[in-house]
Amino acid sequence: LNVVLWQDYLWKNFFPITLTHPVFELRSGIFSALERAKAFFPDARFYALCRKEIQPLVEEVGIGTDLGEIETSLPTLFLNGRAFLNRRTVGNIIKTRTTTVFISQNVPVALISQPGDERWRQFFRCVLEESTYTGIMETFEPVEVDAPVFGYLWEIIARNGELIEQDFMTFFHRRGVGYAGGKNVAVYNSEYVYVGAGVSVDAFAVLDAREGPVVVSKGTKVSAGAVICGPAVVGPESVIMPYTRLRGESTIGPVCRIGGEVEASVILGYTNKYHDGFLGHSYVGEWVNFGALTTNSDLKNNYSNIRVEFPWGTVDTGLNKVGVFVGDHTKFGIGTLLNSGSVIGVNVNLYGGGVFPKYVPPFVWGSLADGFTHYRIDRAIQTARVVMSRRGRELTPAQESILHKIFSLYTDDRTAFIVRQSRK
C-alpha cells in the first residue's frame, strides 16, 4: 500500500503553526494525522503532497514528495491532512474494492485508488484547490463517512477531548492499561489510564481518568503533587513539574516541561512551560518558552465570541472560549499577558510584562515599554541552535532555510506592526 497525505489550499488557516509544519503534522487527539496513518498502516510506503517551501522539511523525516515515484501496481490511499482518520473510516477503506472517494462535510477526506488506476494523477499534482475537490468528487465513486475535518486551529481545540477518547479506544484500550499507581499515587478509573515504559510517577501525584482517558508516554516524569485530569495526553520524555494542574482536553507533545495550569490546549512538542501561569484553549508549536507567570485569557468578560486576527484579516471563531496561537521558537519573558484570540508568529521574543497586541508578526522583538523592532535573523538562528542543542537536537539545513524564508516574507508586515506600535 502507498499512502499519500495531502495539504490543501486552507493550510494558511492554521497560521502560524503551518509556517513551519505541514498540516498533517498538527496534533489532534493523541497523534498527528501522519502518526495516526502510520499506526493504521504500519507497512505502507508514505508520501506527501504539500507546498514547495516545506517539502525539504518533510523529506528530512523520510517522507517522499515526488509522487512520480509511486508504484501503481499497489493500491494508493490519499488522506486529507486536515481530517481525523477514525477507525470506522479505515474500516470502510479496507473493505473497498473499487477506486472510491470518501467525503465528510462535503470535503474529500480520503481516496483509495486501486492498482492500475492512474486517474488520480490529474488531481494530485500540487496543493489542492477547492476546484480540485469538485473534480475529484465528480470523477470517483463517492461514499459519505463521519470524519472530522478541521478548518482552523480552534476547531481542533474544541474537539480535542473527544478525539483523545477515540484514539485511546482505537490504539490503547487493550494495550496494558490499568495502571495501579505507586505508593501514595492516586489513580482514578485505572482502566482508562495508560502509562508507558520508563515512566516515573512520584508520590501524591494524581492521574484522574473519570472524565476521560489519561495517556502518559514512555520516559516521562510526573512529579509530586501534579494532577493530570483526562482526557489528556503527555508525550514521551516529558516532565510534569510539581503541583502542575494539567486539565482535560489537553495534548502535550514530546520532550516538554510543563508547570502551572494548562487546560484544553495542544503543544506540538519541545516546549518549556516550566513555571506557574495559565495556558488555556491554546495551540502552541515547538521550541516555545513561557517565562514565569506568562498567562493567557481564553474568555472575554462579556462572554461574546472571540475574534482572531490574521495577517490577511479577522475571523469570528463563533466560540467564547479561545486562547492563543503561538508559532515555533517564540519566547515569552516573565509576566507576559496575552489576550484571548491572540496570534503570535514564529520566532517572536516578547518581554517586560503587560498585555501585548493580539497579533504579533513573525520575528518581532520587544516590549511595551521599550517598543518593538525586527528580530535579526542571525541572532534568531543562533538562539534556535542553542535551544535545540539543550534537547540533543540540531537545527537542520531545511529548518534554517524555512526560517530565512519566513523572515523575508513577513518583513513588510513586521515593519507595519512596528510603526503602528510606535505611534501608540
Stockholm file with secondary structure:
# STOCKHOLM 1.0

chainA/1-424         LNVVLWQDYLWKNFFPITLTHPVFELRSGIFSALERAKAFFPDARFYALCRKEIQPLVEEVGIGTDLGEIETSLPTLFLNGRAFLNRRTVGNIIKTRTTTVFISQNVPVALISQPGDERWRQFFRCVLEESTYTGIMETFEPVEVDAPVFGYLWEIIARNGELIEQDFMTFFHRRGVGYAGGKNVAVYNSEYVYVGAGVSVDAFAVLDAREGPVVVSKGTKVSAGAVICGPAVVGPESVIMPYTRLRGESTIGPVCRIGGEVEASVILGYTNKYHDGFLGHSYVGEWVNFGALTTNSDLKNNYSNIRVEFPWGTVDTGLNKVGVFVGDHTKFGIGTLLNSGSVIGVNVNLYGGGVFPKYVPPFVWGSLADGFTHYRIDRAIQTARVVMSRRGRELTPAQESILHKIFSLYTDDRTAFIVRQSRK
#=GR chainA/1-424 SS CEEEEECBGGGGGGTTGGGTSCGGGSEETTEEHHHHHHHHCTTSEEEEECCGGGHHHHHHTTCBCCGGGCCTTSCEEEEETTBCCCHHHHHHHHHCCSCEEEEETTEEEEEEECTTCCGGGGTTTSSBCHHHHHHHHHHSEEEECCCCBCSSHHHHHHHHHHHHHHHHHHHTTTSSCCCCCCTTCEEESGGGEEECTTCEECTTCEEECSSSCEEECTTCEECTTCEEESSEEECTTCEECTTCEECSSEEECSSCEECSEEESCEEEESCEECSSCEEESCEEEESCEECTTCEECCSCTTCCCCEEEETTEEEECSCSCCCEEECTTCEECTTEEECTTEEECTTCEECSCEEECSEECTTEEEETTTEEEECCHHHHHHHHHHHHHTTTCCCCHHHHHHHHHHHHHTHHHHHHHHHHHHTC
#=GC SS_cons         CEEEEECBGGGGGGTTGGGTSCGGGSEETTEEHHHHHHHHCTTSEEEEECCGGGHHHHHHTTCBCCGGGCCTTSCEEEEETTBCCCHHHHHHHHHCCSCEEEEETTEEEEEEECTTCCGGGGTTTSSBCHHHHHHHHHHSEEEECCCCBCSSHHHHHHHHHHHHHHHHHHHTTTSSCCCCCCTTCEEESGGGEEECTTCEECTTCEEECSSSCEEECTTCEECTTCEEESSEEECTTCEECTTCEECSSEEECSSCEECSEEESCEEEESCEECSSCEEESCEEEESCEECTTCEECCSCTTCCCCEEEETTEEEECSCSCCCEEECTTCEECTTEEECTTEEECTTCEECSCEEECSEECTTEEEETTTEEEECCHHHHHHHHHHHHHTTTCCCCHHHHHHHHHHHHHTHHHHHHHHHHHHTC
//
